[in-house]
Amino acid sequence: MTMIIVKYAVTALIVVGISEIAKTYEKLGAFLGALPIVTIMVMFWLFIETKDTEKISEYSTLTFWYVLPALPSFLIIPWLLNKGMNFWAVIGVAAAATFTFFALIIFIAKHFGTKLI
């Protein structure tokens, strides 16, 4: 139980810290937010708790494939916001685009021997 509390605290501290930095220093916040901090933390926790490097390797490979469909959203969101579109509508469009790209990535990943779902 202590380990779960530690994981929650460390993860929350990092996410809140980055969001607070981004309020004042957008570039630094974006840079820190773009780093695979959460992914590395998950691998760190997996290793500490399981020592299963095969599981960590699979997690890392799957993370690569799951990140790809989200990347276009980081171009869609500012483009639509700069066009004056409502924030919540923009988030909806970005989510729909991510879902669409995810469907495409599932198909592409199969050709590389990776089954995502």
Contacts in CASP RR format, 6 or more apart in sequence:
PFRMAT RR
TARGET T0000
AUTHOR 0000-0000-0000
METHOD contacts of the structure
MODEL  1
MTMIIVKYAVTALIVVGISEIAKTYEKLGAFLGALPIVTIMVMFWLFIET
KDTEKISEYSTLTFWYVLPALPSFLIIPWLLNKGMNFWAVIGVAAAATFT
FFALIIFIAKHFGTKLI
3 48 0 8 1.000
3 49 0 8 1.000
7 45 0 8 1.000
10 41 0 8 1.000
11 38 0 8 1.000
11 41 0 8 1.000
14 37 0 8 1.000
14 38 0 8 1.000
14 41 0 8 1.000
18 29 0 8 1.000
18 32 0 8 1.000
18 33 0 8 1.000
18 37 0 8 1.000
21 28 0 8 1.000
21 29 0 8 1.000
21 32 0 8 1.000
22 28 0 8 1.000
22 29 0 8 1.000
22 30 0 8 1.000
22 32 0 8 1.000
22 33 0 8 1.000
36 63 0 8 1.000
39 60 0 8 1.000
39 63 0 8 1.000
42 59 0 8 1.000
43 56 0 8 1.000
43 59 0 8 1.000
43 60 0 8 1.000
46 52 0 8 1.000
46 55 0 8 1.000
46 56 0 8 1.000
46 59 0 8 1.000
47 53 0 8 1.000
47 56 0 8 1.000
61 114 0 8 1.000
62 114 0 8 1.000
62 116 0 8 1.000
65 105 0 8 1.000
65 109 0 8 1.000
65 114 0 8 1.000
65 116 0 8 1.000
66 102 0 8 1.000
66 105 0 8 1.000
66 116 0 8 1.000
68 101 0 8 1.000
68 105 0 8 1.000
69 98 0 8 1.000
69 99 0 8 1.000
69 100 0 8 1.000
69 101 0 8 1.000
69 102 0 8 1.000
69 104 0 8 1.000
69 105 0 8 1.000
70 98 0 8 1.000
70 101 0 8 1.000
72 97 0 8 1.000
72 98 0 8 1.000
72 101 0 8 1.000
73 94 0 8 1.000
73 95 0 8 1.000
73 97 0 8 1.000
73 98 0 8 1.000
76 90 0 8 1.000
76 93 0 8 1.000
76 94 0 8 1.000
76 97 0 8 1.000
77 90 0 8 1.000
77 91 0 8 1.000
77 94 0 8 1.000
80 89 0 8 1.000
80 90 0 8 1.000
80 93 0 8 1.000
80 94 0 8 1.000
81 87 0 8 1.000
81 90 0 8 1.000
85 93 0 8 1.000
105 116 0 8 1.000
106 116 0 8 1.000
106 117 0 8 1.000
109 115 0 8 1.000
109 116 0 8 1.000
END
